[in-house]
Amino acid sequence: MNSNHFQNALQSDDFLVTVELLTTRSNGLDNFHRFLDDYKSGYEHTPGCPKIVAITVPQSPGGVSTLEPCTVLSEITPDLPSDLDAIAHVSCKDLNRNGLESSLKNLRTIGVKNILALTGDLPVDSKPVFDLDSLGLLRLIADVNAQTIAQTDPDYLDGLHQFQPGAGMNPHKYTLASSWQQYAKMVKKIPLSLNKLQARETAKKPKSRKSF
């Protein structure tokens, strides 16, 4: 994953699609292997149609414990086609700042560049941490990128690993004040997420569309 097909695809005019895959209840990777087998054997992009460019690996969605994205991606990375990238979800619910930094460095060691930075869902059966929120996580990612540059010999800066973060935005809130808070955070996230923002879609689709 030294190249970044996903980032290059964002510069195109194609309608891009990312596929979110979950581990099985027994923490198996069957869904990932099945999708990759189907992708390799039968997928071909037709010009003018949506284009699959990446798979995304969530981190304990809904607050239910699952395998860490780093574990999943270390297993499936050798099977990723050259035109398909991976996006790791990183959330703030289970780790403090130091833990999150370590998690990012673990992802770096396996070559993951694309990150979706999220506050995270409340854990189902344990206490949350939330030392940082998603905005603080984006700032941490920027700090880790800066540290990597500062610690690298200038002769080796070409091709240096740098995280490419994206952020989420949820306009579906119960009160107007909460919605405005989301919009205020969105404005702050845009430059830190390199202008990549994902709006949460629900049955109230018009609200997500109006956000943009």
N, C-alpha and C positions, 0 to 999 in steps of 0.2 A: 504493500500500500504506500509505496514511496511517491507514486504519482497521485494526483487527486482528480479523478475523473468527474466527481460530483461538482467540485468548484468550477471546472471547465464547462460543465453542462449548464451551470447557472448563467453563463454568459451567452447562451444560445437563446433562440426564440421558441424552443420546444416547450410544450406543457410537460413538466417533470413530475414523476411519481416516485415516492419512496414507499417501501413495503415494510411495515412493522411486523416482526415475528416474535413469538413467545416460546419459551421453553415449555415442555410438557409438565404435567403435575408431578412426575417423578424426576424432574429436572433434566429430562432428555432433550437432545437437539434434533429430534426427528423432523420437526417443522422446518428447521433451517436446511437440513440435508435434502428434504423432499423438494423445497422451493428451488434450491440451487440445481438439483438434478433436472427439474422441469425447465428452469431458465436456460440451462446449457443445451438441452435437447430440443426445446420447442419455441423459445422466444426469439422473435425477430421484430425490431421496431419498424413500423410502417410510417413513412413521412406524413406529417399532418396529424398523427395520432399521439396520445400521451406516451411518454417514454419513461420506462423504469430505469432509474439511475443509481439507486442505493437501497440497501436494507438498513433498517434502524433497529437497535436492540434496546428495549426499555429496561429501566432499573426498578424492580419491584413495583410494577404498576398496580394502582389501587391499594397500595400499602401492603400487598401480599409478597412475602419473601420469595425471590427467584435467584437463579444464578446471576452473578455479576456480569455486566457486559464485557469486561476484560476477559473473564473466563470463557465466555461464549466465543468472542472474536479470536482469542488465541487458538481455539479449536478449529474454527471454520475458515480463517483467513487463507490457509493454503488452497482451499477450494473455491475462493472467490474468482470469478472471471475478470479479465483485465478491464472490462467496460462497466463493472459494477463495484460501487464503493460501499463502505460501511459507516454508519453513524451511531456513535455510542451515546446513550442518555446518561447524564450525570446529574444527580439530584442531591439536595442538601439535608434531607430528613434524617439520615443515619450517621453522618460523620461531621466532626468539627472541621475547622479550617485546615489544620495539619493533616487530618485524615483525607480530606478532599484533594489536597496537594499531592499526597502519596498516591491516591487513586489516579490522578491525572498522569503522574510519572509512570505508573504501571501501564496505562494505556499508551503512553509514548514509547515504552520499550517494545511493544508489539506493532508499532507503526501506525496506530490510529490517529488521524488528524481531525476528523469531523466530529464535533461534539454538539449535542443539544443540551443546553444548560437550563435546568429546571429547579424550582423550589422543591417539588416532590409532593406525593400524596402522604397523608398521615398514616403511619404504620398501624396495622390492624391490631396487633397484640403486644406492642412495646411502646416505650416513650420516644417521641421524636427528639432530634437534636436542634436542627435549624440554627446552628451557629451563624450561618450565612443564609441569605435568600438568593434567588436566581441572579439578581443584579450584583450582589457581592461575589457570586461564583464567576460571573463574567469578568469581573475585575481581577479575580484570582487567576483566571486563565490568561489574561493579559500580562499579569506579573510573571507567571511561569514562562510564557513566551519570551518576555524581556530577559529573564534570568538565563534562559537557554542561549540567547544571543550574547549576553555579557560573558558567559563562561566558555564561549567558543572562539578558537583562533580565527582571526579575520580571513585567513586563507581557506577556511573550510565553511564559510557562511553560505555559499551556493548550495542549495538543496537542503539547508538546515530544517529540521523538523519544527514546524510551527502549527499549533492548534488553530483550526478554523471553526470558531464557535457560532452556533445559532441559538436563538432564544424562542420562548413560547409566550403567548398572550391569550388570556381567557376573558372575553368580554361578557360572559354569562354570569352576572352577579345578581344578588337579590335586592340590592339597594343601589340607588344612583351614585351615592358617595363611593361605594366599593368599585363601581364601574369606572368612575373618574380616576380612582387610584390606579386601576389597571392601565388606563390610557397614559397617565403620568409616568408610570414605570416603563411603559412601552417606548416613550420618547427617549428615555435614558438608555434603554437597551439597544436601540437601533445602531448607534455608532460602535458599541462594544461587541455587537454580534455581527459586525461586518455587513449590516443591512439585511441579514437573514432572519426573518421572523415567521413563526408558525402560529396561526390562530387556531384555537380549539374549536372544532366543529361539533355541533349538536343538532338536534331537531330545529333549533332556532337559527337556521343558516343565514337568513338576511342580516342578522346582527353581526355575524363574523365578516360578512362582505362589506358592511358599512364601516367596519373598523379600518378598512384600507381605502 
